[in-house]
């Protein structure tokens, strides 16, 4: 049960962070936002490990687990999360979050094509339902202008690209924390910290190129606080909970539970962010979650 609760906790964390990011992205570029949250979150996690005398766990990780954590961070948090923030800025929480949460479908596709896992009726039906959900989320209102349609399409593309990139990153994390040498709570925390710190360092080094005006140094205090808060909730707590869930339950149970984020994000988008959510958006979010459950619960 603890593994399932950890996966649900991860879903809630990612919903809360999406709200914080959305507010902050009104005043900062996605790249600048990503640099701020990753740098500050990694510093806080390293400080936490030092306070609880767990820094030694970082050096005890096997080299292949360390490498997997670094590559996963650069791919998922560097490229993936920057696209995620761009999609949040363009199409909002209620649309962007459900589409990005289709990453389990792509995780499954990798196992089908690379490992040769058998394709069952539930996988095919689940995939069709998810695609239908994405289609509904990508539909604009009848009076949508051409410019708004273009923004919507761009946001949906960014969100789908995010899902693909996250699926690769999550597969690496799953391997890193389920090795016989690393399947403990301390190692899950260490893997997550290395994952975040590696991409934070990479982005800081590349900041003169990818953030030419060094916008991350000019962000207002309130905006920075929202980004850091979102980073701690999503990256510090959310990803740690997902890693921990992989240790205590199977991927087939953890992934669909962690993918219930769209249901929470739709409600929050309506209640707190006052986003214009249509019945198509709500149905699309529900279909995506249903499709993911169908794929993993009956595969």
Phi, psi and omega per residue, in radians:
X1 nan -0.584 -3.083
X2 -1.131 -0.570 3.104
X3 -1.158 -0.730 3.130
X4 -1.168 -0.707 3.111
X5 -1.138 -0.638 3.105
X6 -1.127 -0.709 3.118
X7 -1.133 -0.710 3.099
X8 -1.147 -0.683 3.097
X9 -1.073 -0.661 3.101
X10 -1.090 -0.749 3.134
X11 -1.056 -0.742 3.135
X12 -1.172 -0.718 3.113
X13 -1.041 -0.759 -3.114
X14 -1.188 -0.523 3.087
X15 -1.197 -0.816 3.135
X16 -1.068 -0.761 -3.119
X17 -1.129 -0.625 3.140
X18 -1.061 -0.671 3.116
X19 -1.134 -0.775 3.129
X20 -1.115 -0.730 3.127
X21 -1.114 -0.777 -3.091
X22 -1.007 -0.772 3.140
X23 -1.134 -0.738 -3.108
X24 -1.207 -0.601 -3.075
X25 -1.225 -0.138 3.047
X26 -1.231 -0.318 -3.037
X27 -2.196 0.090 -3.105
X28 -2.614 2.646 3.124
X29 -1.283 2.621 -3.136
X30 -0.960 -0.721 -3.121
X31 -1.131 -0.812 3.124
X32 -1.070 -0.726 3.138
X33 -1.077 -0.733 -3.114
X34 -1.155 -0.682 3.128
X35 -1.104 -0.773 -3.128
X36 -1.079 -0.916 -3.032
X37 -1.167 -0.684 -3.117
X38 -1.225 -0.751 -3.134
X39 -1.102 -0.857 -3.109
X40 -1.196 -0.703 3.136
X41 -1.130 -0.734 3.134
X42 -1.121 -0.690 3.120
X43 -1.110 -0.724 3.141
X44 -1.150 -0.734 3.135
X45 -1.145 -0.721 3.105
X46 -1.115 -0.698 3.098
X47 -1.125 -0.717 3.118
X48 -1.062 -0.779 3.116
X49 -1.076 -0.653 3.121
X50 -1.165 -0.733 -3.123
X51 -1.112 -0.698 -3.112
X52 -1.606 0.205 3.081
X53 1.013 0.782 -3.122
X54 -2.048 0.171 -3.128
X55 -1.065 -0.496 -3.139
X56 -1.107 -0.411 -3.140
X57 -1.133 -0.550 -3.128
X58 -1.062 -0.764 -3.113
X59 -1.337 -0.283 -3.123
X60 -1.502 -0.127 3.127
X61 -1.182 2.408 3.040
X62 -1.044 2.643 -3.067
X63 -1.039 -0.647 -3.109
X64 -1.238 -0.584 3.079
X65 -1.202 -0.695 3.101
X66 -1.078 -0.779 -3.137
X67 -1.131 -0.769 3.117
X68 -1.041 -0.716 -3.137
X69 -1.122 -0.753 -3.132
X70 -1.132 -0.847 -3.113
X71 -1.139 -0.702 3.107
X72 -1.057 -0.709 3.134
X73 -1.148 -0.809 -3.113
X74 -1.109 -0.728 -3.136
X75 -1.260 -0.959 -3.017
X76 -1.316 -0.787 -3.072
X77 -1.558 -0.549 3.125
X78 -1.334 -1.127 -3.122
X79 -1.357 -0.886 -3.047
X80 -1.069 -0.866 -3.059
X81 -1.245 -0.491 3.060
X82 -1.144 -0.738 3.070
X83 -1.152 -0.646 3.111
X84 -1.052 -0.803 3.134
X85 -1.150 -0.628 3.089
X86 -1.116 -0.706 3.135
X87 -1.202 -0.665 3.082
X88 -1.044 -0.726 -3.107
X89 -1.175 -0.611 -3.059
X90 -1.452 -0.768 -2.995
X91 -2.131 0.014 3.039
X92 1.496 2.937 -3.079
X93 -1.143 -0.803 -3.031
X94 -1.104 -0.458 3.110
X95 -1.703 -0.812 -3.015
X96 -1.150 -0.781 -3.064
X97 -1.082 -0.852 3.121
X98 -1.024 -0.674 -3.121
X99 -1.205 -0.738 3.124
X100 -1.147 -0.467 -3.127
X101 -1.376 0.174 3.016
X102 -1.455 0.095 -3.105
X103 -0.960 -0.528 3.102
X104 -1.065 -0.555 3.105
X105 -1.090 -0.735 3.132
X106 -1.255 -0.594 3.028
X107 -0.979 -0.748 -3.123
X108 -1.197 -0.680 3.120
X109 -1.045 -0.680 3.127
X110 -1.080 -0.714 -3.124
X111 -1.213 -0.539 3.118
X112 -1.212 -0.818 -3.052
X113 -1.439 -0.572 -3.062
X114 -1.645 -0.607 -3.089
X115 -1.838 -0.314 3.135
X116 1.449 0.483 3.115
X117 -1.072 2.493 -3.087
X118 -1.207 2.378 3.109
X119 -1.562 2.052 -3.118
X120 -1.785 2.991 3.124
X121 -1.078 -0.598 -3.116
X122 -1.194 -0.597 3.105
X123 -1.169 -0.783 -3.139
X124 -1.115 -0.807 -3.137
X125 -1.138 -0.737 3.124
X126 -1.074 -0.733 3.129
X127 -1.096 -0.736 3.127
X128 -1.096 -0.732 3.141
X129 -1.128 -0.712 3.127
X130 -1.125 -0.772 3.116
X131 -1.068 -0.694 3.103
X132 -1.107 -0.702 3.108
X133 -1.098 -0.741 3.111
X134 -1.111 -0.706 3.137
X135 -1.062 -0.742 3.130
X136 -1.142 -0.680 3.133
X137 -1.208 -0.448 -3.109
X138 -1.549 -0.039 3.126
X139 -1.419 2.245 3.094
X140 -1.546 3.085 3.067
X141 -1.257 2.839 -3.096
X142 -1.085 -0.562 -3.115
X143 -1.671 0.377 -3.137
X144 -1.203 2.331 3.127
X145 -1.375 2.917 3.132
X146 -1.079 -0.674 3.129
X147 -1.130 -0.727 3.129
X148 -1.163 -0.649 3.085
X149 -1.098 -0.713 3.133
X150 -1.107 -0.752 3.102
X151 -1.100 -0.737 3.139
X152 -1.079 -0.819 3.133
X153 -1.085 -0.757 3.141
X154 -1.101 -0.740 3.124
X155 -1.125 -0.698 3.113
X156 -1.139 -0.722 3.107
X157 -1.086 -0.772 3.107
X158 -1.060 -0.729 -3.113
X159 -1.155 -0.733 3.102
X160 -1.139 -0.718 3.100
X161 -1.077 -0.666 3.083
X162 -1.044 -0.804 -3.124
X163 -1.047 -0.735 3.137
X164 -1.115 -0.805 -3.115
X165 -1.157 -0.744 3.106
X166 -1.063 -0.650 -3.111
X167 -1.078 -0.670 3.105
X168 -1.193 -0.776 -3.129
X169 -1.094 -0.755 -3.123
X170 -1.159 -0.649 3.103
X171 -1.053 -0.681 3.117
X172 -1.165 -0.725 3.122
X173 -1.127 -0.698 3.128
X174 -1.012 -0.771 3.119
X175 -1.155 -0.755 -3.049
X176 -1.123 -0.625 -3.055
X177 -1.698 -0.069 3.134
X178 -1.911 0.147 3.030
X179 -1.198 2.630 -3.135
X180 -0.976 -0.543 -3.093
X181 -1.464 -0.175 -2.999
X182 -2.243 0.164 -3.052
X183 -1.542 0.945 3.069
X184 -2.232 2.886 -3.138
X185 -1.068 -0.767 -3.131
X186 -1.087 -0.729 -3.121
X187 -1.226 -0.592 3.082
X188 -1.093 -0.724 3.108
X189 -1.155 -0.712 -3.137
X190 -1.143 -0.772 3.127
X191 -1.064 -0.758 -3.141
X192 -1.130 -0.700 3.136
X193 -1.138 -0.788 3.123
X194 -1.108 -0.696 3.131
X195 -1.005 -0.783 -3.113
X196 -1.315 -0.771 -3.092
X197 -1.116 -0.647 -3.102
X198 -1.135 -0.754 -3.139
X199 -1.307 -0.566 3.090
X200 -1.086 -0.785 3.110
X201 -1.103 -0.734 3.137
X202 -1.082 -0.770 -3.124
X203 -1.183 -0.645 3.111
X204 -1.125 -0.720 3.123
X205 -1.134 -0.666 -3.095
X206 -1.547 -0.046 -3.040
X207 -0.971 -0.641 3.104
X208 -1.107 -0.341 -3.132
X209 -1.680 -0.832 -3.050
X210 -1.523 -0.324 3.102
X211 -2.352 1.202 -2.929
X212 -0.939 -0.618 -3.137
X213 -1.529 0.089 -3.102
X214 0.865 0.889 -3.109
X215 -1.068 -0.449 -3.105
X216 -1.171 -0.323 3.109
X217 -1.533 -0.146 -3.060
X218 -1.962 0.163 -3.093
X219 -1.284 2.454 3.123
X220 -1.154 2.699 -3.062
X221 -1.024 -0.765 -3.109
X222 -1.115 -0.719 3.125
X223 -1.161 -0.758 3.127
X224 -1.085 -0.690 3.133
X225 -1.079 -0.727 3.126
X226 -1.126 -0.720 -3.140
X227 -1.173 -0.742 3.140
X228 -1.168 -0.735 3.094
X229 -1.056 -0.775 3.092
X230 -1.094 -0.677 3.128
X231 -1.124 -0.747 3.135
X232 -1.126 -0.766 -3.116
X233 -1.180 -0.821 -3.054
X234 -1.398 -0.867 -3.027
X235 -1.505 -0.761 -3.135
X236 -1.244 -0.916 -3.070
X237 -1.608 -0.835 -3.070
X238 -1.049 -0.914 -3.113
X239 -1.216 -0.539 3.051
X240 -1.130 -0.744 3.124
X241 -1.101 -0.690 3.116
X242 -1.144 -0.771 3.107
X243 -1.047 -0.729 -3.139
X244 -1.174 -0.609 3.124
X245 -1.140 -0.608 3.104
X246 -1.096 -0.524 -3.135
X247 -1.301 -0.585 -2.992
X248 -1.804 -0.159 3.091
X249 -2.633 2.960 -3.101
X250 -1.323 2.739 3.094
X251 -1.035 -0.617 -3.114
X252 -1.102 -0.418 3.106
X253 -1.686 -0.716 -3.062
X254 -1.185 -0.756 -3.048
X255 -1.090 -0.893 -3.140
X256 -1.113 -0.602 3.122
X257 -1.172 -0.743 3.135
X258 -1.194 -0.305 -3.103
X259 -1.600 0.197 3.067
X260 -1.399 0.038 3.109
X261 -0.866 -0.716 -3.128
X262 -0.953 -0.626 -3.130
X263 -1.158 -0.747 3.106
X264 -1.190 -0.721 -3.083
X265 -1.156 -0.630 3.110
X266 -1.121 -0.772 3.121
X267 -1.108 -0.765 -3.120
X268 -1.192 -0.653 3.108
X269 -1.045 -0.650 -3.133
X270 -1.343 -0.849 -2.987
X271 -1.344 -0.840 -2.997
X272 -1.730 -0.608 -3.087
X273 -1.688 -0.146 3.113
X274 0.974 0.650 3.100
X275 -1.315 2.592 3.128
X276 -1.394 1.637 -3.087
X277 -1.813 2.187 3.137
X278 -1.646 2.998 3.094
X279 -1.094 -0.544 3.093
X280 -1.110 -0.686 3.116
X281 -1.116 -0.770 -3.129
X282 -1.126 -0.827 3.140
X283 -1.098 -0.708 3.118
X284 -1.055 -0.747 3.118
X285 -1.096 -0.776 3.139
X286 -1.114 -0.708 3.140
X287 -1.111 -0.705 3.134
X288 -1.091 -0.802 3.113
X289 -1.111 -0.743 3.133
X290 -1.105 -0.713 3.129
X291 -1.105 -0.722 3.125
X292 -1.134 -0.768 3.094
X293 -1.058 -0.751 -3.115
X294 -1.083 -0.729 -3.131
X295 -1.133 -0.825 -2.989
X296 -1.546 -0.471 -3.111
X297 -1.414 -0.356 -3.084
X298 -2.149 0.236 -3.119
X299 -1.363 nan nan
